[in-house]
Amino acid sequence: MSYAYDTQAPKRPTNVSINSDLLAKAKGFNINLSATLEHALAEQLRAEQRAQWLRENADAIQAYNQFVETNGTFSDSVRKF
């Protein structure tokens, strides 16, 4: 699996503010807050990077789609479906 960040980087303590009721209920279920936050941040990072890539490549994607609409694809003449 490819990660969007260095998974071997050292852990670093930080402070966050969390709704007190949410925190109490999470602790009641023994939810690992650090692991949960790390997982959620990694998911958000992937989503942001994907959105950025799509924005940066929107013109090329549009141009390619227009080309295919006008000219078809290389395999159009050989595919059986």
N, C-alpha and C positions, 0 to 999 in steps of 0.2 A: 504494500500500500504506500502511496506517495503522500507525504505530509506537506502542508503549506508552511511549516515552521520546523525548527530544529528540536526534535523530540528528546534529544540528549542534553539540551541546555540545562544548566542548574536551576533548581526551584528558587524562587525569590518571594519572601513574605511581602504581603501588601494588605492594605486596609480597604474594606468595602463596606458600604451601608446597605443593609438588607431589612426588609419589613420584619419586625420583631415576631409577629405571629407566624409568618412563613418560616423564619429561622427556627423557632421553637418546634414547629411541626416536622420540619426536616430532621432536626436532631432527634425527635421522638422516633423516627423511623431509621435512625442511624445512617442517614445519607451522608456520604463523604462529600463535604462542601467543596473542597479543593478539586477533587476529581470531576465533580459535576460542573463546576465553573469552567475548568479547563476544557472539558468536552464541549460545553456550550460555546465558549469562545472560539474553539477550533472550527466548529460548524459555521459560526457567524463569519469568521475569517474566510473560509472557503466560499461562502455565498458572496461576500464582498469582492473577493478576487475574481470570481466568475463574472459578476456584474461589471467589474472594471474591464475585464478582457472583452466582454461583449460590446461595451461602449467603445473601446479602443479599436475594435475590428469591425464595427458596424458597417462602415463604408465598403470594406473588402467583401464582407458577407453579402451585402446588398448587390454589389457588382457581380459576384459569382452567381447568385441566384438569378439575376437578370440574364447573364450569359447562358445559363442552363435553360432558362425559359425560352430564349431566342434560338439557341443552337442545339439544345439537348446535351446529353453526356456522351462520353467516349464509348460507353458500353451499350448505348441504346440499340445499335445495330446487331449486337451479338447476344443480348439477353433473351431468355426464353419465357419470361413472365410479363 
